[in-house]
Amino acid sequence: LIVSVGSTPSLYQLNSDNCCKIQNLEKHPGNYTLFDRQQLWANVCTEADVAGRVLTRVIGHYPDRNRIMLDAGATALTKETTPQGGYGSI
């Protein structure tokens, strides 16, 4: 029997000292190696630990709307909000 676990929070729990050692465990850690704002919000890492970065140009500035336009697609940034609110950090 192979037990398969597939999330970053699960992997942290499995790696903690208070968790039993499971034989034949298959781990699918998600964003475990890069971290993201979700893991930052959960106090799993620090902001300096977040390895995923996007480098893009500002191609438009709209001060009246407090907005900027970036030369990056939605998938390069995100399509989902985070517990902190918003779509990302600049």
C-alpha positions in Angstrom: 0.0 0.0 0.0 1.3 3.4 -1.0 0.0 6.5 0.9 0.0 9.6 -1.3 -0.1 13.1 0.2 -0.3 16.2 -2.0 -0.1 19.6 -0.4 2.6 21.9 1.1 0.9 22.1 4.5 0.7 18.3 4.7 4.4 18.0 3.9 5.3 20.4 6.8 3.2 18.3 9.1 4.8 15.0 7.9 8.3 16.5 8.4 7.6 17.7 11.9 9.1 15.9 14.9 5.7 15.1 16.4 4.5 13.1 13.3 4.8 9.4 12.9 7.0 8.0 10.2 4.9 6.4 7.5 6.3 3.6 5.3 5.7 3.8 1.6 4.8 7.5 1.7 4.6 9.4 -1.6 4.8 13.2 -1.2 3.6 15.7 -3.7 4.6 19.0 -2.0 3.0 21.6 -4.3 4.9 24.9 -3.9 7.0 23.6 -0.9 10.3 24.6 -2.6 9.3 28.1 -3.7 6.9 29.2 -1.0 4.2 31.9 -1.8 2.0 34.4 -0.1 -0.2 31.6 1.3 2.7 30.0 3.1 3.9 33.5 4.2 0.4 34.1 5.7 0.6 30.8 7.5 3.9 31.8 9.1 5.7 28.9 7.4 8.3 31.1 5.9 9.6 34.7 5.9 9.2 37.1 3.0 12.9 36.6 2.2 12.2 32.9 1.8 9.7 33.3 -1.0 11.7 32.3 -4.1 9.1 32.9 -6.8 9.7 36.3 -8.4 8.4 37.9 -11.6 10.4 40.6 -13.4 8.3 42.8 -15.6 8.1 46.3 -17.0 5.6 49.0 -16.0 4.1 50.1 -19.3 1.3 52.3 -18.0 0.7 54.5 -14.9 -2.8 55.7 -14.0 -2.4 57.9 -10.8 -6.1 59.0 -10.9 -7.1 55.3 -10.4 -4.1 54.3 -8.3 -3.2 51.6 -10.9 -0.2 50.6 -13.0 -0.1 48.3 -16.1 2.5 45.6 -16.3 4.0 43.8 -19.2 3.1 40.4 -17.7 0.2 38.1 -18.2 -2.3 37.0 -15.6 -0.7 33.6 -15.3 2.7 35.1 -14.7 1.3 36.8 -11.7 -1.9 35.1 -10.4 -5.6 34.7 -11.0 -6.4 34.0 -7.3 -6.6 36.2 -4.3 -4.8 35.5 -1.1 -5.7 35.5 2.6 -3.9 38.9 2.9 -6.2 40.3 0.2 -5.3 41.3 -3.3 -3.5 39.3 -6.0 0.2 39.8 -5.1 2.8 42.0 -3.6 4.9 44.7 -5.2 
